[in-house]
C-alpha cells in the first residue's frame, strides 16, 4: 500500500480514518483476512500506533513544506528567508512619542534631555529642538527602557532636565509601543518591505525605506501626479506632490528617507522640518503627517469554559489584537477601520476556552454599537485597558 504524501502539487495530509483504513488493509495482507483488528486487542493497538506515526509524518511534511513559503514560515525559517535578501530580524526597540514643548521663543533644548510620565518612566529627546513661533515645538522622544512602554494621552507632563526657557511638556498622542524582540509577524512584514526597497515605484520605495526605521508601526502614502490640486482618499494634495503619514518613529529620521526617495515631488502635511541635502547643500521644507488618534471603548460579552482570570485574559487579548500582536491580524493600524467582528475573532484565536457572544465598540464618550468604526487614512483607532469592559455570561 502506498503512503507517499508528497506529490507534484504539494503535500497531502490525509484524514486519520483514511490512514487507519490503509494500515488495517496492510495488516490483513500480512496476517490474513480474518486477522484481529479490534482496537482493544494487541493488534489493534499496534494498528493505532502505526496510524499515529504516519499522520505525524504527513503533518511534519506539511509543516516543513510551509516553511518554504516566506509568508507561512515561522521561527528560524523566517530568519533564513530574511538572510536571502541580506536582512536580519530586528532586535528590541524603544517606545516613541511626539511631545509638545512650550516656553520662550528661541530656547534650545538639547538632545538627551529627559522627561517623565505618570508611571515614573523616563523619556529622552532624540534630536535638539528649538521653541519657535507660538512658543511651542513638537519633538520626538524615546523611552529610556526598551520594550512596549505605554504612555496614554496627557501622561507625560514632568520635565526632568532643567533648561532655562523650557516651561511645560505634554503628549497630545499616545506612545507607539516598542518591542522586546521582533516577532515572526513583524519580521515577515519587514521582508516584504525590504523587497519593495529595491523597486522603482515611488510609493514602494518610500514605504519600504521608512518602515525599516525603529519605532515605525504604520504608514499611509499617496501621490498626486496631476497638474492640479486633488483630493485623494480624503486628503488634499497640491499639484505634483506626495503625502506621507507615519505612525511612530522619529521625525528627524523619517525626513531624510522621505526626501531622498520621493523623486522631486512637493510635500503635504502638518509637520514641517528643514532638511539640508548633503550633496547640494540645498535646504528644503519637508512636510509629513502624523496620525489623528480616535480613542475607542469596547463592551464584550463572553462565555468561558475554563479560566481563573477570564476578565483580565480577555482584556489583554483585545489589547494584543489592537497592537497587531495576533498572527495574521493587522489590529488597530493606521487608516484601517475598527471592527467588533474582527476583535471577537482575535479574542477567539487567542483564547480557545472563550466564546464571544457579543462585541460592541464606541467612541470614548459616545454610545456602543456593533457597527464598524470607520477611519480615514490618517486616523488610527486606539484603546486602553480602562476602556475595555468584559461581561461573563452563561
N, C-alpha and C positions, 0 to 999 in steps of 0.2 A: 504494500500500500504506500502510495507516495504522500509525503507531507512536506513538500518544498513550499514554503510560504513567501518566498521572494520571487516575483515574476517581473516581466518586462515593464509593466506599467506601475510598479510599486510593491508595497508589502501588504500581504493579506493577513488579517488577524481573524481566523475563523471562529465561529461560535463554539463555546465549550462543549455543548452537546454534540456538535458535529465531530469534533475531535474524539470525544469519548466513543462515538459510534464507530469511528475508524479503528481505534485501539481494540475495541471489543471484537471487531471483524478479524483483525490480525491475530488476536488470541485464539479465536475459533479455528483459524487456518493451522495453527500450531497444535492446539490441544483437541481439536475435533468440534463438530457442530454441537455436540451435547455437553461441551465444557461448561463448568460452573462460572457464571459471571455475576452472581448475586453480590450487591455492594457490601454485605456484611461478611462475606467469605474472604479467605486469604487471597484468592484470585481476584475478587472484586476490588480489594484494597490495592493490589498491585496495578490493576487497570486504572483506578483513580489516581494513583501516584504518577503513572506514565502520562495520563491525560494532563495533569497539572504541570508536569515537566514540559510537555510540548506547548501548552498555551503560554508558559513562561518564556520559552524560546521565541515564539511568534511575537509576543508583546515586546520582548527585548529587541528583536529585529526591527519592529516598527518604531520603537523609541530611538534606536540608533539611526535609522533612516531619516527620521525627522530632524536629527541634529545636522544633517546636510543642508537643510533649509535654514538660511540665516534668520528668517522671521519666526521659526519654531524652535530654534536651538535654545539651550539653557546651560548655565554653569560654564565650565571650561571651554565648551564648544563655542559659546558666544565670543570668548576671548580669541579663539582660533580664527573665527571669521573676521574679527576686528584686525588681527595681525596681518591678514592677507592684503589689507588696504593701508597698512602702515599705521594703524590706530591701536589704541590700548584703552582699557577700562579706566574711567576717571576715578581718582581717589576721593577721600572725604572732602566735603565743601562746607563753607560757612554760609549762614543765612545773610541775606542782603535786604536793605530797606532804604527808601528815599526819605530824607528828613528835611523839614523846613527850618532853617536857622534865621533868627531875626536879631537885629542890633543896629549899630551905627554904620552908615554907608561908608564903604571903603575898608572895613575891618577884614583883615586876612586871618583865616582860621586854618592852621597848618594841618597837613595830613597826619594822621595818627592821633588826633585829638579824640578824647573819649566822652561818651555819654552813657547814661544808664537807664534801663527800663524799670518797670514796676516790680519785676521779678529778680532784680539785682544782677541782671545780665549786662555785661559791658559791650558797647559797640564803638568802632573806631572809624574815623573819616578816611576814606580811601585816597582822595586827592585834595590838595589845598583848594579852599573855596574862599571867595570874596563876597561879602554882603554888598548887594547892589541896589538898584532903584527899588523903591518901595520898602527899603530897609529889610529885605529878605533875600535868601538864596536857597535853592534846593540842591542838596548834595547827597551822594551815595555813601552809605555806611555798611560795614560788615560786622558780624558778631565776632567777638574775640574767640569764643569757643566754636568748635566745629560741630556739624550736625544740624538737625531740624530745630533751631532755636526760634520759638514763636514770639511775635510781638504784634498784638492787635492794635487797631487804630487808636491813637491817643495814649499809648502806654510808654512811649519814650519821651520823657519830659525833663530829665535831670542832666545838667551839664557837669561833667567831672573835671575836665581840663579847663582851668580858668584862663580866659582870653579877654583882655580889655576890649570892650565894644561888642562882645557877643552876649546877648541877653537871654534868649529863650531857644528851646528846641522842641519840636513836636513832629509826630508822623501822621500824615493825613491818609496814608495807606498802610496796610498790614505788611509785615515782612514776608519775603519769599523764602521758604524754608530751605535750609542747606541739606546735606546728605552725610550720613555716616560712611557709606560706601556706595558707589554706583551699582544699582541693581540691574538685573537682566533686562527689564523693560526699558530702562533708560539707555543701557548700553546698545541695545538693538536699534533704538531710535537714533543714537549717535552714529551708528554705522551707516544708516540711510542718509543722514545729513552729510557725513564726510564724503559719501559718493557724490552728493549734489555739489560739493565744493569745487569739483573739477568740471562742472558743466559750464556751458556758455550762456545759459539763461541767467538774466539779472536776478530774478526772484530767487532761484535756487542758490545762486552764489551768495547773495546777501543772507538768506535764511541759514544756510549751512555755516557760514563764517561766524555769524552772531551766536548761533545756538551752541557753538563749541565753548563759549565763554562760561566761566564759573558763575553759577547762580541764575542763569537764564532758564526760565521754566516755560515760556511760551512766546510765540512770535506771530504777528499778522503783518503781511506785506501786500501793498497794492501799487500799481503803476497807472499813470495816465499818459499814454503815448500820443494823444491828440494835441492840436494846437489851441485848444480852448479849455477853460476850467470845466471840470466834470465831477459829478457826484457818483462815486463808485462804492457800492455796498454801504451806503450811508455816510461816507466820508467825502468831504470836498477836497479835491486835488487840483492845484493850479496846472496850467498847461505844461506838458513835457516834464513831469515830476513823478516822484515816488513818495510813498508814505510807509513808515515803519513804526509799529507799536511793539514794545518789548516788555514782557513781564519778568522782572528780576534783572540781575546783572548790574554792572556799574556803568553809568553813563559815559565816563571818560574812557572806558574800554570799548564800548559799543560804537562810539562815534567814528574812530579811525577805520574800523572794519566796514562800517556802512559807507563812509565817504569813498573808500578805495574799491568798493565793489558795485557801486550804483551806476557807473559808466556815464558820468557827466550830467545826470538829470538833476533838477531842482528838488528842494525838500519841502515837506509839510510836517506840522506838528507843533505842540505847545511848549516843548522843552528845547531850548536853543543853546548850543555850545559852539565855541570857537575852536576851529581846528586848523593847524598850520601844516601845509603839505611839506614833508621833509625834503623833497627834491626841489620844488619850485619856490618854496617859501611863501606861497600864496595862502592868505588867511581866508577861510570860508566859514560861514554861519551854517552849521548843520543842525537840522531840526529832526527830532524824533517824538514819538508819542508814548505816554505811559498809560497803563490800564485805568479805567474807571471802575472801581470796585462796586459790586452790588451785593451787600450783605443779606444773606438768607437765613431763614429759620426752617426747621424740619419737625414734623409731627409724624411719628411712625408707630404703628400697632403691630406687634409680633406675637406669635405663639411659639413657645420654647419647649423642646422635648427634654433637654438636659443642659443645664448651665447654672453655675453658682453665682455668676456675675453677669447675668444677661443684659441688664441695662448698660453697664459700662462696656461690655463687649460690642453691643450694637452701636453705641456712640462712637467707639474707636473705629469700628468698621466703616461708618459713614465718613469719619474724618479721613481715613486711609483712602477711601474711594475719591473724596473731594480733592485730595492731594496727589492723585494719579498713581497710587501705590498698588493698585489692583491690576493684575495681568490682563492685558487686552482692553483696559478701560482708560480713557483719557482723563476722566474726572472733571473737576471744575476748571477746565483750561480756558485760556484767553479766547474770547469770541465764540465759545460753544454754549448752547442752551443747557439749562439745568433741568433734568427730567426726573420726576418722582419714580417713574418706572425703572430708569437706569440705576437710581440709588438703591431701590429694592433688589434689583438683580445683583448689584455689587455686594450688598449685605448677604444675600443668599450664597453667593460664590465663596465668601469668606467664612460663613458660619452655617455649615450644613445642618446643625441642630436647631436653627432658627427659621421659622416660616413667616414671611412678611405678609400680613393680611391687608394692610393699607398704609400708604405713604403719601404725605402731603408736604408741599413747600409753600413758602410765602416770603415776601419781603419783610425784613425786620420792621415792625410797626404796622404791618398790613395783615391781611387775612390769609388763612391756609386754603390751599386748593390742590386738587390732583392734576391740574394743568401744568404743562411745561413752562418754565420761566424762560422767556425769550431774551437773548442778549445780542447787542450789536457787536461788530467785530472788535471794537475797542473796549468792550465791557468784560468783566470777569466776575463770576459768582464766587462768593466766599461764605464760609460758615465756621462758627466757633463751637466749642463744646457746650457752652451755656445756652446755645440756641437750638440744641437737639433734645427733643422730648420723646422718651421711649415709654410706651404703654404696653404692659404684658396682658394679653387677653387669653381666654380659654378657647 
